[in-house]
C-alpha cells in the first residue's frame, strides 16, 4: 500500500507547479535496476535544465515570468525524482556545476529547444523501457514528458515527440555545456559528431564530420550508417556516403521536423532503442532544419 501511495504521489506531483516536500524517511520502495538508472538519468537532465533556466531567465527578459513558472515545475520534478530514488535506497545524483555555451538570446533559445527536446525524448524512452514490475511509475513519467512538451512551447519550439535513447540525451547535454559533476555509470560518452545542412536540387543534404581515431580505422574496413530522429514513428536509418576518413554525407530523409538528431551507427536497423544506443559510434549531431 505504501508503495502504491508513493507512485501515485509521483504522478500527481509532476502535474503541479508548486514544490512538495520530500519525506525525511520515505517509505521503502522496490524498483528494478533499469528503472533506477532511468530515474537517475531523468534527474541528471532535470538538473541540467535547471541550470539552463537560471541563466536564460536572467537574459531573456520578455520570457522571464514564463521561464520562472517552468523553473517551479522543474523543481517539483526534481523533488519527486529524488524522493522516489531515496525511497528505493539509492542516493540521487547530485546537481552538476553546468554552464551552457550561448552568446545571445537567439543562441540561448536554440540551446533551450535542443535541451527540452532531448529531455522529452528521454522521458519517452524511460516510459517505453520500464519493466512490468515498475509500471506503476508510468503515469508520473508520462506526465513528465507531457509537461516537457509544454516547456517547448514556452521557448517557441514545435513539440518534439520522438523517442530518444537516454544515452543520446545525456551526450546532447555534454556537448551543449561545460560540466563538473558526478558521472552516470554505464553510459558511453560517444565521440562528437557534427553536421551541416546544405541544399542540392531543393533537397537537404547533410555533411558530417568526426574526430576519432577509432572511427577513422573502422570506416576503412566496414560500412557505417546514420540513424535519424526527428519525426514520430521511430528512427530512420540510411547509409553513409564516405568522403574522407573523418567525413561523410547523405540526403536528409523526408518528413523530418525542425529539429533533427543524427548518430553514426554500425547497423542499418534496430528492434529496440536499447540496441540503437548500444551500436551508436558517434553523436548525436543536432540539426536545425
Secondary structure, 3 states (H helix, E strand, C coil): CHHHHHHHHHHHHCCCCCCCCCCCCCCCCCCCHHHHHHHHHHHHHHHHHHHHHHHHHHHCHHHHHHHHHHHHHHHHHHHHHHHHHHHCCCCCCCCCEEEECCCCHHHHHHHHHHHHHHHHHHHHHHHHHCCHHHHHHHHHHHHHHHHHHHHHHHCCCCCCCCCCCHHHHHHHHHHHEEEECCCCCCCCCCECEEEEEEEECCEEEEEEEECCHHHHHHHCCCCCEEEEECCCCCCEEEECEEEECCEEEEECCCCCCCEEEEEEECCCCCCCHHHHHHCEEEEEEEEEC
